């Protein structure tokens, strides 16, 4: 517990937050309008701009953004800027099918990807195969997020909650509230987490910028210890860049959970506004995360892969322990608000919820 | 008739968006790694192209949404 980012009050906050997730599930159950598949899996297909955008945002920017993206940016440097482009390109991918699929889904009452495939091709085995591929893709997505949950819980509690225990506990809570309230509960928790994620990224970016210095201020340091960050891009890297973009343009835009959210939009205008907002978010979420990781590479060089994936936590822990704790060594309660906020922020990583 | 809908003006937008991923070629890092305001030059180039791509998508959603539908969707 000595290395924990959470104080005892923080632990209570953690428990309260987890309890509130289950309450959201109960609220979702009471808010359901009818006992139907459409109501359970699409939240009645009546999401407005606020909820639809935030649930799309929280789904696309998961624990993988905080752990995986930051780790990749730490290792690859600015080359990982491709993540900003591919996050925008995903919406370009949606445009290939969403304008046509949405009215069709409304008219035919689609709930899952399989419903459309069955309607379009009327072929049982093709539907089974595509659903199986969807489940496989989703499994990878869930694994990365569960891994993120384990890391974060272990780090913020200083090992009091272990990696495996954290994953199991969070998974149970998610199953409870999703079973209770279906997609409605998922979207509500996504909305809370989406706001926290966005605000958290901006705050962490500001903290890092102020306490570790700007990109320009760190450039000299980087040029000494990570010269590779300033190498000219090679033809192999350029080909890799475009390959990644094409793969993600066509791949992530057809994630089953994304298609389900398109079905869940209240109307076309809602869907259009939500997609437009999604285009802006890579510049306000992915880009700051990459900048944080690059600055982190200047201050914490030589981390291995596992260490690099915790670069944001490492930077915050170092800043908190060395710079803040020193100043308030004798005022115990001072770490309460900060640690509580940090947990809430990192709890965002239960984006597996979004796969309901 | 075989070439329909490619001569339907409404379908131009769809064909363009269908191949819009080719626009992503412009974001490829082609410039040098010389530092400019703390970032490699190619980062400014790729980021700029991404911003333009984002703007085009927002404009397309706002004004061309209906063109992206198949004719039978009304």
Interface residues (C-beta under 8 A of the other chain):
Chain A: X78 X79 X81 X84 X85 X88 X89 X91 X92 X93 X95 X96 X99 X100 X103 X104 X214 X215 X216 X217 X218 X219 X223 X229 X230 X231 X232 X233 X237 X238 X241 X242 X245 X246 X249 X250 X268 X272 X275 X276 X279 X280 X282 X283 X287
Chain B: X17 X18 X20 X21 X24 X25 X27 X28 X29 X30 X32 X33 X34 X35 X37 X38 X39 X40 X42 X43 X46 X47 X50 X51 X53 X54 X57 X58 X60 X61 X62 X65 X66 X68 X69 X70 X73 X74
